[in-house]
Amino acid sequence: MSTPPGILDLASGERGEVSLLEILDHVLNSGVVLHGSLVISLAGVDLIFVGLNVVITAVETARRSLPSGGRRS
């Protein structure tokens, strides 16, 4: 069975079909950070600035990343 071009299996690194559930599982286990900004200006004067910072991860993944192992002192 041939696989469509451009589809990558996240677990093995080989080409093949990947379900949305597998992608979501990978994102939650490793985490994703999204950063963006939008500036609206008129005649060189910034009028509006909108910034966005989003971290998407599972709670357990975030706890493993903390220096104290997720424990409060």
C-alpha positions in Angstrom: 0.0 0.0 0.0 1.5 3.3 -1.0 1.4 6.2 1.4 0.6 9.8 0.3 3.6 12.0 0.0 4.4 14.4 2.8 2.8 12.3 5.6 5.3 11.5 8.3 4.9 9.0 11.1 5.9 10.8 14.3 6.7 7.7 16.3 9.0 5.9 13.8 10.1 8.8 11.5 9.0 6.8 8.5 6.4 7.9 6.0 2.9 6.6 6.6 -0.5 7.7 7.8 -0.8 9.6 11.1 -4.1 10.1 12.8 -5.2 13.3 14.5 -5.1 11.5 17.8 -1.5 10.5 17.4 -0.5 14.1 16.6 -2.4 15.4 19.6 -0.8 12.8 21.8 2.7 13.8 20.5 1.9 17.5 21.1 0.7 17.0 24.6 3.6 14.8 25.5 6.3 17.1 24.2 4.6 20.5 24.3 4.2 23.4 21.9 4.8 27.1 22.3 3.1 29.6 19.9 4.2 33.2 19.9 2.8 35.9 17.7 2.3 39.6 17.5 0.3 42.1 15.4 1.0 45.8 15.1 -1.4 48.2 13.4 0.2 51.5 12.6 -0.8 54.6 10.6 1.8 57.0 9.2 4.6 55.3 11.1 2.8 55.5 14.5 1.9 52.3 16.2 -1.8 52.5 17.2 -2.6 48.9 18.3 -0.3 46.1 19.5 -1.7 42.6 20.1 0.7 40.0 21.5 0.0 36.3 21.9 1.9 33.6 23.9 0.4 30.2 24.2 1.8 27.0 25.7 0.0 23.8 24.9 1.1 20.7 26.9 -0.2 18.1 29.3 -0.1 18.9 33.1 2.2 16.0 33.7 4.6 17.1 31.0 4.8 20.6 32.5 5.4 19.1 36.0 8.3 17.0 34.7 9.8 20.1 33.2 9.9 22.0 36.5 13.2 22.0 38.3 11.6 20.8 41.6 9.8 18.0 39.8 6.4 19.8 40.2 6.5 19.8 44.0 5.8 23.1 45.8 8.1 24.0 48.7 
